[in-house]
Amino acid sequence: MIARLCEPSSELHIAEDWYRRTALEDLIGVPTEQVYDTRLYRSLDHLRPHQEAIEKHLVKRLGELFAIEYDLLLYDVTSTYFEGVATPEICKRGDSRDHRPDCVQVNIALVATKQGFPRGYELFEGNRTDVTTVEEIVTAMEARYGKVDRVWVMDRGMVSADNIEWLRAGERRYILGAARSEMKKWGKELADKKNWQEVRDGVEVKICQAPDGSETFLLCRSKERATKEKAMHERFGQRIEDALESMERRITKSRKPLERGPLERQVGRLLERNSRAGGRYRVEIVDDANGAAGVRLQWSVCPQWDEWAQYSEGTYILRTNITDWTPEALWTAYVQLTEAAFRIHKSDLSVRPIWHHKADHIKAHILVCFLAYVLWKTLEKWQSLAGLGQQPTHNSRRALAYSEHRRRAPPRRRLAARAPSALRRTPRQSTSCLARSAWAHTAR
């Protein structure tokens, strides 16, 4: 777990290289010759059955250390893929967030607090859609920690009529990202410039009640997001127009009759590749008795699409059954979902590549990544409270580099080598020492 935080790599690399370069032999009392790959694999086998007990302990211990509140839970699903052979038990092809449909994958469902501390996780098959996991993960969390007055925050990938009805039936409170199709229902309110409230620089929201009064909809508009979406529409629109003009010239210059079917399929593929702006254009292949091709390309721009884009660009909608929160509180709670966990969990902790192929070892590997993420958040919180910033991985790697420099430097030069003030320690007190200290406090 400490290796996963400090230098993510395989068990073989840990045994043959990483462990002997750290101070862990002195800290935990395990000689280097007793650390080898098969022993590490066996440790995975022993770790996996204790997942639920470990999660319960962490919830209790982190609550004691940092007074964490568990009234707001953020739930999201990500995936990680395998480039080699993996067990078909849980590794399946599905909708790849990493744009690797050629690889099998597993889905990782993570529940975190509003501070980003993980509450628990579940693994699902790679072909499992997000919307089908909601009932299972909520039920599992309630079985482990009890059903109290919590607020569940989820993105629009989790939203379905059945899920919303199930959450209501259990009297659960929620804040959900609404499907984009909901925007059409609120077109009049989006066009109306009244009653918008700024919740952050460049972000404004408007509260709207559902017709039956059962839900509250929060219309949100971001200037930064609007600028980005407008640029995307312009870029895709330009591609479409350039391709249509090229096709139009080719049809005009043709000296033999052209079939309508292949041309229509070309138009369909063009609009599909540029779907962001595909609805802006009306394209037809019509008969033309005056041309050698026998057909001609006819296209135009829909003014209604441009008018709707002015209101919809940069806009998204939230839905909730909470009635006593301010618009700013609702928006802030949802935004925390995008900032809480997965950017760190998939990049800095390097879940990929996964060198395991058996289902039990894959599950244990994900558990190690989860525990390393807990340690990362613990270090981040401590550094923040001490005024040392919020980049524990960056600082720990600086400490490791300094330790390596001191270990390799000639004896006379070691006295001259100096570490950054926040990281000044003896050569053996590398990042592993810091990580072990943090985990000792968390596991106590």
C-alpha positions as CSV (number, residue, x, y, z in Angstrom):
1,M,0.0,0.0,0.0
2,I,2.8,2.4,0.8
3,A,4.4,1.5,-2.5
4,R,1.2,2.2,-4.3
5,L,1.2,5.7,-2.8
6,C,4.9,6.5,-3.3
7,E,5.9,4.6,-6.5
8,P,3.0,2.7,-8.1
9,S,4.4,-0.5,-9.7
10,S,4.0,-4.2,-9.8
11,E,4.7,-6.6,-6.9
12,L,7.8,-7.8,-8.8
13,H,9.2,-4.3,-8.9
14,I,8.5,-3.8,-5.2
15,A,10.3,-7.0,-4.3
16,E,13.3,-6.6,-6.6
17,D,13.9,-2.9,-6.5
18,W,11.7,-0.5,-4.6
19,Y,11.7,-2.1,-1.1
20,R,15.5,-2.2,-0.8
21,R,15.7,1.5,-1.7
22,T,13.4,2.6,1.2
23,A,13.7,2.7,5.0
24,L,11.0,0.1,5.5
25,E,13.4,-2.7,6.5
26,D,14.3,-0.7,9.6
27,L,10.8,0.7,10.2
28,I,8.8,-2.6,10.0
29,G,11.6,-5.0,10.8
30,V,11.2,-7.2,7.7
31,P,14.5,-8.0,6.0
32,T,14.9,-7.4,2.3
33,E,15.4,-11.1,1.5
34,Q,12.0,-11.9,3.0
35,V,10.2,-9.6,0.6
36,Y,9.6,-11.4,-2.7
37,D,6.8,-11.5,-5.3
38,T,5.0,-14.7,-4.2
39,R,4.8,-13.5,-0.6
40,L,3.3,-10.2,-1.8
41,Y,0.7,-12.2,-3.8
42,R,-0.2,-14.2,-0.8
43,S,-0.7,-11.0,1.2
44,L,-3.3,-10.0,-1.4
45,D,-5.1,-13.2,-0.7
46,H,-5.2,-12.5,3.0
47,L,-6.2,-8.9,2.6
48,R,-9.3,-9.2,0.4
49,P,-11.7,-11.0,2.8
50,H,-11.3,-8.1,5.3
51,Q,-12.5,-5.3,3.0
52,E,-15.8,-4.7,4.9
53,A,-14.1,-4.6,8.3
54,I,-11.4,-2.3,7.0
55,E,-13.9,0.1,5.6
56,K,-15.9,0.2,8.9
57,H,-12.7,0.9,10.9
58,L,-11.6,3.7,8.5
59,V,-14.9,5.4,8.7
60,K,-14.7,5.4,12.5
61,R,-11.0,6.4,12.7
62,L,-11.2,9.2,10.1
63,G,-14.2,10.6,11.9
64,E,-12.2,10.7,15.1
65,L,-9.1,12.3,13.4
66,F,-10.8,15.0,11.3
67,A,-14.4,15.2,12.6
68,I,-15.7,14.1,9.2
69,E,-19.4,14.3,8.7
70,Y,-21.1,11.5,6.7
71,D,-24.4,13.3,6.1
72,L,-23.5,14.0,2.4
73,L,-22.3,11.1,0.3
74,L,-21.0,11.4,-3.2
75,Y,-21.4,8.4,-5.5
76,D,-19.8,7.9,-8.9
77,V,-18.6,5.1,-11.1
78,T,-15.4,4.9,-13.1
79,S,-13.7,2.1,-14.9
80,T,-10.2,0.7,-15.5
81,Y,-9.2,-1.5,-18.4
82,F,-6.8,-4.5,-19.0
83,E,-4.5,-4.7,-21.9
84,G,-3.7,-8.3,-21.5
85,V,-5.6,-11.5,-20.6
86,A,-8.0,-11.2,-17.6
87,T,-10.6,-13.4,-16.0
88,P,-14.0,-13.1,-17.7
89,E,-15.7,-13.4,-14.3
90,I,-15.7,-9.6,-13.8
91,C,-13.6,-8.3,-16.7
92,K,-15.9,-7.6,-19.6
93,R,-16.1,-5.2,-22.6
94,G,-18.4,-2.3,-22.0
95,D,-18.8,1.5,-22.4
96,S,-15.2,2.6,-22.0
97,R,-14.6,5.9,-20.3
98,D,-10.9,5.6,-21.4
99,H,-11.9,5.2,-25.1
100,R,-10.5,1.7,-25.2
101,P,-13.5,-0.4,-26.4
102,D,-11.0,-3.1,-27.5
103,C,-10.1,-3.9,-23.9
104,V,-12.0,-5.6,-21.2
105,Q,-12.6,-3.6,-18.0
106,V,-14.1,-3.5,-14.5
107,N,-16.2,-0.8,-13.1
108,I,-15.3,0.8,-9.7
109,A,-18.2,2.4,-7.8
110,L,-16.8,4.7,-5.1
111,V,-18.7,6.5,-2.3
112,A,-17.0,9.5,-0.7
113,T,-17.7,12.3,1.7
114,K,-18.0,15.9,0.7
115,Q,-14.3,16.3,1.8
116,G,-13.3,13.6,-0.6
117,F,-12.6,10.9,2.1
118,P,-13.8,7.5,0.8
119,R,-16.6,5.8,2.6
120,G,-16.5,2.5,0.6
121,Y,-16.5,1.0,-2.8
122,E,-17.8,-1.9,-4.9
123,L,-16.6,-3.6,-8.0
124,F,-19.0,-4.4,-10.9
125,E,-18.6,-6.2,-14.2
126,G,-17.2,-4.2,-17.0
127,N,-20.4,-4.3,-19.0
128,R,-22.6,-3.1,-16.1
129,T,-24.2,0.3,-16.8
130,D,-24.1,3.0,-14.2
131,V,-27.8,3.3,-13.8
132,T,-28.2,-0.3,-12.7
133,T,-25.7,0.1,-9.8
134,V,-27.6,2.7,-7.7
135,E,-29.9,0.4,-5.8
136,E,-27.2,-2.1,-5.0
137,I,-24.6,0.4,-3.8
138,V,-27.1,2.4,-1.7
139,T,-28.4,-0.8,-0.1
140,A,-24.9,-2.0,0.6
141,M,-23.8,1.2,2.3
142,E,-27.0,1.3,4.4
143,A,-26.5,-2.3,5.5
144,R,-22.9,-1.5,6.6
145,Y,-23.5,1.8,8.3
146,G,-27.2,2.1,8.9
147,K,-29.9,4.2,7.3
148,V,-29.8,7.7,8.6
149,D,-30.8,11.1,7.2
150,R,-28.2,11.2,4.4
151,V,-28.1,13.1,1.1
152,W,-27.0,11.1,-1.9
153,V,-25.3,13.1,-4.7
154,M,-25.0,11.4,-8.1
155,D,-24.4,12.6,-11.7
156,R,-26.9,12.2,-14.5
157,G,-25.5,8.8,-15.5
158,M,-27.3,7.3,-12.5
159,V,-30.6,8.9,-13.2
160,S,-33.6,6.9,-14.3
161,A,-37.3,7.0,-13.5
162,D,-37.0,3.8,-11.6
163,N,-34.1,4.9,-9.5
164,I,-35.8,8.2,-8.6
165,E,-38.9,6.4,-7.6
166,W,-36.9,3.9,-5.5
167,L,-35.1,6.7,-3.7
168,R,-38.4,8.5,-3.0
169,A,-40.0,5.3,-1.8
170,G,-37.2,4.8,0.8
171,E,-37.5,8.5,1.9
172,R,-33.9,9.1,0.8
173,R,-32.8,12.6,0.0
174,Y,-30.9,13.2,-3.2
175,I,-29.3,15.7,-5.5
176,L,-29.0,14.4,-9.0
177,G,-27.7,15.6,-12.3
178,A,-30.7,15.7,-14.7
179,A,-30.6,14.3,-18.2
180,R,-30.0,16.8,-21.0
181,S,-33.4,16.0,-22.4
182,E,-34.8,17.8,-19.3
183,M,-33.6,21.2,-20.8
184,K,-36.4,21.3,-23.4
185,K,-38.9,21.2,-20.6
186,W,-37.4,24.4,-19.1
187,G,-36.8,26.3,-22.3
188,K,-39.0,29.2,-21.2
189,E,-37.3,29.5,-17.8
190,L,-33.8,29.4,-19.5
191,A,-34.8,32.2,-21.8
192,D,-36.2,34.3,-19.0
193,K,-33.4,36.6,-17.6
194,K,-35.2,37.1,-14.3
195,N,-34.5,35.4,-10.9
196,W,-31.0,34.2,-11.7
197,Q,-28.7,34.1,-8.7
198,E,-24.9,34.1,-8.9
199,V,-23.3,31.4,-6.7
200,R,-19.8,31.8,-7.9
201,D,-17.9,34.1,-10.2
202,G,-19.2,33.1,-13.7
203,V,-21.9,30.7,-12.4
204,E,-25.5,31.6,-12.0
205,V,-28.5,29.4,-11.0
206,K,-32.3,29.6,-10.9
207,I,-34.7,27.6,-8.8
208,C,-37.8,26.0,-10.4
209,Q,-40.4,23.8,-8.9
210,A,-41.7,20.7,-10.6
211,P,-45.4,20.9,-11.7
212,D,-46.4,18.3,-9.1
213,G,-44.3,19.9,-6.4
214,S,-42.4,16.7,-5.6
215,E,-39.0,18.0,-6.8
216,T,-37.0,21.1,-7.1
217,F,-35.0,21.7,-10.3
218,L,-31.9,23.9,-10.2
219,L,-31.0,25.5,-13.6
220,C,-27.3,26.2,-13.7
221,R,-25.4,28.2,-16.2
222,S,-21.6,28.6,-16.4
223,K,-19.9,31.2,-18.5
224,E,-16.7,29.2,-18.8
225,R,-18.6,26.1,-19.8
226,A,-20.7,28.1,-22.3
227,T,-17.5,29.5,-24.0
228,K,-16.1,26.0,-24.2
229,E,-19.3,24.5,-25.7
230,K,-19.7,27.4,-28.2
231,A,-16.1,26.8,-29.4
232,M,-16.9,23.1,-29.8
233,H,-20.0,23.8,-31.8
234,E,-18.2,26.2,-34.1
235,R,-15.4,23.8,-34.7
236,F,-17.7,20.9,-35.5
237,G,-19.9,23.1,-37.5
238,Q,-17.0,24.3,-39.6
239,R,-16.0,20.7,-40.3
240,I,-19.4,19.8,-41.5
241,E,-19.7,22.8,-43.8
242,D,-16.2,22.2,-45.3
243,A,-17.2,18.5,-46.0
244,L,-20.6,19.5,-47.4
245,E,-19.0,22.0,-49.7
246,S,-16.4,19.5,-50.9
247,M,-19.1,16.9,-51.5
248,E,-21.2,19.5,-53.4
249,R,-18.3,20.3,-55.7
250,R,-17.6,16.6,-56.3
251,I,-21.3,16.0,-57.3
252,T,-21.3,19.1,-59.6
253,K,-18.2,18.0,-61.4
254,S,-19.3,14.4,-61.8
255,R,-19.6,13.3,-65.4
256,K,-21.7,10.2,-64.7
257,P,-24.8,9.4,-62.7
258,L,-24.3,8.9,-59.0
259,E,-26.4,6.7,-56.7
260,R,-28.4,8.4,-54.0
261,G,-27.8,5.7,-51.4
262,P,-24.0,6.0,-51.0
263,L,-24.2,9.8,-50.9
264,E,-26.8,9.7,-48.1
265,R,-24.6,7.3,-46.1
266,Q,-21.7,9.6,-46.5
267,V,-23.8,12.5,-45.2
268,G,-25.0,10.3,-42.3
269,R,-21.4,9.4,-41.3
270,L,-20.4,13.0,-41.5
271,L,-23.1,14.2,-39.2
272,E,-22.5,11.3,-36.8
273,R,-18.7,12.1,-36.5
274,N,-19.6,15.7,-35.7
275,S,-22.8,15.0,-33.7
276,R,-22.2,18.1,-31.4
277,A,-23.3,20.3,-34.3
278,G,-25.1,17.7,-36.5
279,G,-28.6,19.0,-35.6
280,R,-27.7,22.5,-36.9
281,Y,-27.9,21.3,-40.5
282,R,-30.7,20.1,-42.8
283,V,-29.1,18.0,-45.6
284,E,-30.9,16.4,-48.5
285,I,-29.9,14.6,-51.7
286,V,-32.5,15.7,-54.3
287,D,-33.0,14.8,-57.9
288,D,-31.4,17.1,-60.5
289,A,-32.4,16.5,-64.2
290,N,-30.0,19.2,-65.4
291,G,-26.8,17.7,-64.0
292,A,-24.7,14.7,-65.2
293,A,-24.8,13.2,-61.7
294,G,-28.6,13.2,-61.7
295,V,-28.7,14.4,-58.1
296,R,-27.5,17.4,-56.2
297,L,-26.7,18.2,-52.6
298,Q,-29.0,20.7,-50.8
299,W,-28.3,21.9,-47.3
300,S,-29.1,24.8,-45.0
301,V,-28.7,25.9,-41.4
302,C,-31.6,25.6,-38.9
303,P,-32.0,29.0,-37.2
304,Q,-34.0,27.4,-34.4
305,W,-30.9,25.3,-33.5
306,D,-28.8,28.5,-33.2
307,E,-31.5,30.2,-31.1
308,W,-31.6,27.2,-28.7
309,A,-27.8,27.0,-28.5
310,Q,-27.7,30.6,-27.1
311,Y,-29.7,29.4,-24.1
312,S,-28.4,25.8,-23.7
313,E,-24.7,26.4,-24.1
314,G,-23.0,26.1,-20.7
315,T,-26.3,25.0,-19.0
316,Y,-27.0,22.0,-16.9
317,I,-29.9,21.0,-14.6
318,L,-29.9,19.5,-11.1
319,R,-33.0,17.8,-9.5
320,T,-33.5,17.3,-5.8
321,N,-36.2,16.5,-3.3
322,I,-34.6,18.8,-0.7
323,T,-36.7,21.8,0.1
324,D,-34.8,23.6,2.9
325,W,-31.4,24.2,1.2
326,T,-30.4,27.4,-0.5
327,P,-29.6,27.3,-4.3
328,E,-25.9,27.9,-3.5
329,A,-25.8,25.0,-1.0
330,L,-27.4,22.7,-3.6
331,W,-25.0,23.7,-6.4
332,T,-22.0,23.4,-4.1
333,A,-22.9,19.9,-2.9
334,Y,-23.2,18.7,-6.5
335,V,-20.0,20.4,-7.7
336,Q,-18.1,18.5,-5.0
337,L,-19.0,15.3,-6.8
338,T,-16.7,16.3,-9.7
339,E,-13.9,17.4,-7.4
340,A,-13.9,14.6,-4.8
341,A,-12.1,11.5,-5.9
342,F,-11.5,10.0,-9.3
343,R,-9.0,12.4,-10.8
344,I,-6.6,11.5,-8.0
345,H,-7.6,7.8,-7.8
346,K,-7.0,7.0,-11.4
347,S,-4.0,9.3,-12.2
348,D,-1.8,10.0,-9.2
349,L,-2.3,6.5,-7.7
350,S,-1.9,4.8,-11.1
351,V,-4.6,2.1,-10.9
352,R,-3.4,1.1,-14.3
353,P,-1.8,-0.9,-15.6
354,I,-3.1,-3.9,-13.6
355,W,-0.7,-6.9,-13.9
356,H,-3.2,-9.4,-12.2
357,H,-5.4,-11.8,-14.1
358,K,-7.3,-13.7,-11.4
359,A,-10.5,-12.3,-10.1
360,D,-9.4,-12.4,-6.4
361,H,-6.1,-10.7,-7.1
362,I,-7.8,-8.0,-9.2
363,K,-10.2,-7.3,-6.4
364,A,-7.3,-7.2,-3.9
365,H,-5.4,-4.8,-6.1
366,I,-8.3,-2.4,-6.2
367,L,-8.5,-2.6,-2.4
368,V,-4.9,-1.7,-2.1
369,C,-5.5,1.3,-4.4
370,F,-8.5,2.3,-2.2
371,L,-6.3,2.1,1.0
372,A,-3.6,4.1,-0.7
373,Y,-6.2,6.7,-1.6
374,V,-7.2,6.9,2.1
375,L,-3.6,7.4,3.0
376,W,-3.3,10.1,0.3
377,K,-6.3,12.0,1.7
378,T,-5.0,11.7,5.3
379,L,-1.7,13.2,4.3
380,E,-3.4,15.9,2.3
381,K,-5.6,16.8,5.3
382,W,-2.6,16.9,7.7
383,Q,-0.6,19.0,5.3
384,S,-3.5,21.4,4.8
385,L,-3.9,21.8,8.6
386,A,-0.2,22.4,9.0
387,G,-0.1,25.0,6.2
388,L,2.1,22.8,3.9
389,G,-0.2,22.8,0.9
390,Q,-2.3,20.0,-0.5
391,Q,0.1,18.0,-2.6
392,P,1.3,15.0,-0.5
393,T,2.3,12.9,-3.4
394,H,4.4,15.7,-4.9
395,N,6.1,16.4,-1.5
396,S,6.6,12.7,-0.8
397,R,8.3,12.2,-4.1
398,R,10.5,15.2,-3.5
399,A,11.5,13.5,-0.2
400,L,12.2,10.2,-1.9
401,A,14.4,12.0,-4.5
402,Y,16.3,13.8,-1.7
403,S,16.8,10.5,0.1
404,E,18.1,8.8,-3.1
405,H,20.5,11.8,-3.6
406,R,21.9,11.5,0.0
407,R,22.3,7.7,-0.3
408,R,24.3,8.0,-3.5
409,A,26.3,11.1,-2.7
410,P,30.0,10.7,-1.7
411,P,30.5,11.0,2.1
412,R,32.1,14.4,2.1
413,R,29.3,15.9,0.0
414,R,26.5,14.6,2.2
415,L,26.9,17.3,4.7
416,A,26.4,19.9,2.0
417,A,23.2,18.4,0.7
418,R,20.2,20.1,2.0
419,A,16.5,19.2,1.6
420,P,13.6,21.7,1.4
421,S,12.8,22.9,4.9
422,A,9.4,21.2,5.0
423,L,11.1,17.9,4.1
424,R,14.4,18.1,6.0
425,R,15.1,14.7,7.6
426,T,17.8,11.9,7.7
427,P,18.4,9.9,4.6
428,R,16.5,6.9,5.9
429,Q,13.4,9.0,6.7
430,S,12.2,9.0,3.2
431,T,8.6,9.1,2.0
432,S,7.9,5.6,3.2
433,C,8.6,6.8,6.8
434,L,6.0,9.7,6.3
435,A,3.5,7.3,4.8
436,R,3.9,4.7,7.5
437,S,3.5,7.3,10.2
438,A,0.2,8.5,8.6
439,W,-1.1,5.0,8.2
440,A,-0.2,4.1,11.8
441,H,-2.4,7.0,13.0
442,T,-5.2,6.0,10.7
443,A,-5.1,2.3,11.6
444,R,-4.8,2.9,15.3
